[in-house]
């Protein structure tokens, strides 16, 4: 199949959902040579991937993953990365806020690829047990409404692709597949993208993957999160319907800041930022951008909550210590192991 796929894509023709799934499945089961993988990924990048190709590839990645009990009521909140903003770990912190309000957050992520600190890095620095076994991760979700699925653990078949990606050194389809490959397959999602041109295609991809409610975001200052320093383009997927809107911090009572005010650093530095937000020590732009993104997550997991109402709920959860208490509970599990 991969030889046929290379020929098709190199002629600027698109693969179907089924063809993309089949060829990525071949790669993930070690049936393709590295030179073939490199040729396919390069040709796809040169052509530009379609929604069908991304969705089919993501489906194959999910099927190749270590199995985790499906969590249809759950939410994942994640960015594609690649925005070069050097921001702190906004979505990981927002995920804790959402979970503290009683909604199941199944965070799927990895170590940093294009920044100094990925989700796995900052959670580890916070003391969270990122390498839990499947049953432990599932129990943590049941007990605390939050868990983390470490991509390196759940997607071991990526070993066939990793050397090729390193050798190519260019953006490939796998840059956008990571956020789509959550083995728990939650039906609710917040997905930040690094390019506004990805908003509608990614909404189509999520729909094909069975996601029921999603908010897809692009900060117009180049952020793969809802921005506190510029308008944010928002695509809302609800069932079969897709709606487009642009939002600003001010319409939710938040003060506009500069992009420099949300810059982070290493995993340890970003963990310190998260702790400062949770303790109430940080009450400026960093807190506000977490509140805004948490509100958008609340709206995705429960569309009866407006973003404005979500902002108020997130602020209350931070102010009354619920989020800090949740983090203390989650990190206590590390001490026990």
C-alpha positions in Angstrom: 0.0 0.0 0.0 2.7 2.5 0.9 4.3 2.4 -2.6 0.9 3.1 -4.2 0.3 5.9 -1.6 3.6 7.6 -2.4 2.8 7.5 -6.1 -0.7 8.9 -5.5 0.5 11.8 -3.2 3.6 12.6 -5.3 1.2 13.2 -8.3 -0.7 15.8 -6.1 -3.6 13.5 -5.6 -5.4 12.9 -2.3 -5.7 9.7 -0.3 -9.1 8.7 1.0 -9.8 8.3 4.7 -9.4 4.5 4.3 -6.2 4.7 2.3 -4.6 7.1 4.8 -5.6 4.8 7.7 -4.2 1.7 5.9 -0.9 3.3 5.0 -0.3 4.7 8.5 -1.3 1.3 9.9 1.5 -0.3 7.8 4.0 2.2 9.1 2.9 1.7 12.7 3.3 -2.1 12.4 6.8 -1.9 11.0 5.9 -2.9 7.5 7.4 0.1 5.8 11.0 1.0 5.2 12.4 4.3 6.5 13.0 5.6 3.0 9.4 4.9 2.1 8.1 6.7 5.3 10.3 9.7 4.5 9.0 9.8 0.9 5.4 9.7 1.9 5.7 12.3 4.7 7.6 14.7 2.4 5.1 14.2 -0.4 2.1 14.8 2.0 3.7 18.0 3.3 4.5 19.3 -0.2 0.9 18.6 -1.3 -0.8 19.7 1.8 -2.8 17.2 3.9 -6.6 17.0 3.6 -9.0 16.5 6.4 -9.6 12.9 5.2 -5.9 12.1 5.3 -5.4 13.6 8.8 -8.5 11.8 10.2 -7.6 8.5 8.6 -4.0 8.7 9.9 -5.3 9.7 13.4 -7.7 6.7 13.4 -4.8 4.4 12.6 -2.7 5.9 15.4 -5.5 5.4 17.9 -5.9 1.7 16.8 -2.1 1.1 17.2 -2.0 2.7 20.7 -1.9 0.8 24.0 -5.5 0.3 24.9 -7.2 2.6 27.5 -10.8 2.4 28.5 -12.8 4.7 26.3 -14.0 7.9 28.0 -16.8 9.4 25.9 -17.8 11.8 28.6 -14.2 13.1 28.9 -12.5 16.2 27.6 -9.0 16.7 26.2 -7.6 20.2 26.1 -4.5 20.5 23.9 -2.5 22.5 21.4 -0.7 21.4 18.3 2.4 23.2 19.4 4.6 24.9 16.8 3.4 28.4 17.6 6.9 29.4 18.8 5.3 31.6 21.5 7.4 30.1 24.4 4.3 30.4 26.6 3.9 28.5 29.8 1.8 25.3 29.9 -1.6 27.0 29.6 -3.8 24.0 28.6 -2.3 21.7 31.3 -3.1 24.3 33.9 -6.6 25.0 32.5 -7.2 21.2 32.5 -6.7 21.2 36.2 -9.2 24.0 36.6 -11.8 22.1 34.6 -11.3 18.9 36.5 -11.7 20.7 39.8 -15.2 21.6 38.7 -16.2 18.0 38.4 -15.7 17.3 34.7 -13.5 14.4 33.5 -10.3 15.6 31.8 -8.2 13.0 30.0 -5.1 14.9 29.2 -2.9 13.2 26.5 0.5 14.6 25.8 4.2 14.3 25.5 7.5 15.9 26.3 8.4 19.1 24.5 8.9 19.1 20.8 8.9 22.7 19.8 9.1 24.4 23.2 11.1 24.0 26.5 8.3 22.3 28.3 5.6 19.9 27.1 2.6 18.7 29.1 4.5 15.7 30.4 7.5 17.9 31.4 5.4 20.3 33.5 3.2 17.7 35.1 6.3 15.7 36.1 7.9 18.9 37.5 4.7 19.4 39.5 5.1 16.0 41.0 2.4 14.2 38.9 3.0 10.5 38.2 3.2 10.6 34.4 4.2 6.9 33.9 1.2 5.3 35.6 -0.1 1.9 34.5 -3.4 1.9 32.7 -5.4 0.8 35.7 -3.8 3.4 37.9 -4.5 6.2 35.4 -8.1 5.0 35.0 -8.6 5.0 38.8 -7.1 8.5 39.1 -9.7 9.7 36.6 -12.5 8.0 38.5 -11.4 9.4 41.9 -10.3 12.9 40.8 -11.7 13.8 37.4 -8.2 14.1 36.0 -5.6 11.8 34.5 -2.7 12.0 32.1 -1.9 9.6 29.3 1.8 9.8 28.4 2.1 9.6 24.6 5.5 7.8 24.8 3.9 5.0 26.8 0.7 4.7 24.7 2.2 5.2 21.3 5.2 2.9 21.2 4.6 2.3 17.5 5.9 5.8 16.9 9.4 4.3 17.2 9.1 3.5 13.5 8.5 7.1 12.6 10.7 9.0 15.1 14.1 8.6 13.4 12.6 9.6 10.0 11.0 12.8 11.6 14.3 13.7 13.2 16.2 13.1 9.9 13.7 15.2 7.8 13.7 18.1 10.1 10.5 19.5 8.5 6.9 19.8 9.6 5.0 16.6 8.7 1.4 15.3 9.2 2.6 13.9 12.6 2.8 17.4 14.0 -1.0 17.6 14.0 -1.6 13.9 14.7 -0.4 13.9 18.4 -3.3 15.9 19.7 -5.8 13.7 17.8 -4.5 10.4 19.0 -5.8 10.3 22.6 -6.3 6.5 23.3 -9.3 7.3 25.6 -11.1 8.9 22.6 -12.9 11.6 24.6 -15.9 13.0 22.7 -15.3 16.6 23.9 -12.2 18.6 23.0 -10.4 21.9 23.0 -7.8 22.0 20.3 -5.5 25.0 19.7 -3.8 25.2 16.3 -0.7 27.1 15.2 -2.2 28.3 11.9 -5.6 29.8 11.3 -5.9 27.9 8.1 -6.2 24.7 10.2 -9.3 25.7 12.0 -12.0 24.4 9.6 -10.0 21.3 8.5 -9.4 20.3 12.1 -13.1 20.7 12.9 -13.9 18.4 10.0 -11.2 15.9 11.3 -12.7 15.9 14.8 -16.1 15.3 13.4 -14.9 12.3 11.4 -13.2 11.0 14.5 -16.5 11.0 16.4 -16.0 14.1 18.6 -19.4 15.5 19.5 -18.4 18.9 21.0 -15.2 20.8 20.4 -13.8 24.3 20.4 -11.0 24.8 18.0 -8.9 27.9 18.6 -6.3 30.1 17.0 -5.0 33.2 18.7 -4.5 35.8 16.0 -1.2 36.8 17.5 0.0 33.3 16.6 -0.9 31.5 19.8 -2.3 27.9 19.7 -4.5 28.8 22.7 -7.2 31.4 23.3 -5.2 34.6 23.5 -5.2 37.3 26.2 -3.3 39.7 23.9 -5.3 39.6 20.7 -8.6 38.4 19.3 -9.1 34.6 19.0 -10.7 32.8 16.1 -13.0 30.1 17.5 -14.7 27.3 15.6 -17.3 25.5 17.5 -18.2 21.9 16.5 -21.5 20.7 18.0 -22.7 17.4 16.5 -22.9 17.9 12.7 -22.8 21.7 13.0 -19.8 24.0 12.7 -19.9 27.7 13.7 -17.3 30.4 13.4 -16.8 33.4 15.7 -14.1 35.7 17.0 -13.7 36.5 20.7 -11.7 39.0 22.7 -10.6 38.9 26.4 -12.5 42.2 27.1 -15.9 40.7 26.3 -15.4 38.3 29.2 -14.2 41.0 31.6 -10.6 40.1 31.3 -7.9 42.7 30.8 -5.9 42.6 27.5 -2.2 42.0 28.2 0.9 41.6 26.0 2.1 38.3 24.6 5.4 38.7 26.6 3.4 38.5 29.9 2.6 34.8 29.3 6.1 33.7 28.4 7.3 30.6 30.3 10.5 28.7 30.5 11.8 25.3 31.6 9.5 22.7 33.0 10.5 23.8 36.6 9.8 27.4 35.8 6.4 26.6 34.2 5.5 24.4 37.2 6.3 27.4 39.5 4.0 29.6 37.3 1.2 27.0 37.6 1.6 26.8 41.4 1.6 30.6 41.7 -1.7 30.7 39.7 -3.3 28.0 41.9 -2.1 29.6 45.2 -3.4 33.0 44.2 0.0 34.6 44.2 -0.2 35.2 40.4 -3.3 37.3 39.5 -2.3 38.9 36.3 -2.2 37.9 32.6 -1.0 34.3 33.3 -4.0 33.6 35.5 -6.4 35.4 33.1 -5.3 33.3 30.1 -5.8 30.1 32.1 -9.2 31.3 33.2 -10.2 32.1 29.5 -9.0 28.7 28.2 -10.6 26.8 31.1 -13.9 28.6 30.3 -13.7 27.5 26.7 -13.1 24.0 27.9 -16.1 24.1 30.2 -18.2 25.3 27.2 -16.9 22.4 25.2 -17.6 19.7 27.8 -21.0 21.3 28.8 -22.3 23.6 26.1 -25.0 24.9 28.4 -22.2 26.8 30.1 -21.4 30.0 28.1 -17.8 31.1 28.0 -18.7 34.1 30.1 -20.2 31.9 32.8 -17.2 29.6 32.5 -14.8 32.5 33.2 -16.7 33.1 36.5 -16.6 29.4 37.4 -12.9 29.1 36.7 -12.2 32.2 38.8 -14.2 30.9 41.7 -12.4 27.5 41.5 -9.1 29.2 41.7 -10.1 31.6 44.4 -11.6 29.0 46.8 -8.6 26.7 46.5 -10.3 23.8 44.7 -7.7 23.7 42.0 -4.8 23.8 44.4 -6.4 21.0 46.5 -6.8 18.9 43.4 -3.2 19.3 42.4 -2.2 18.3 46.0 -4.3 15.2 45.7 -2.9 14.2 42.3 0.7 14.7 43.3 0.2 12.8 46.5 -0.2 9.7 44.3 3.5 10.1 43.2 4.6 10.0 46.8 2.8 6.7 47.4 4.3 4.9 44.4 
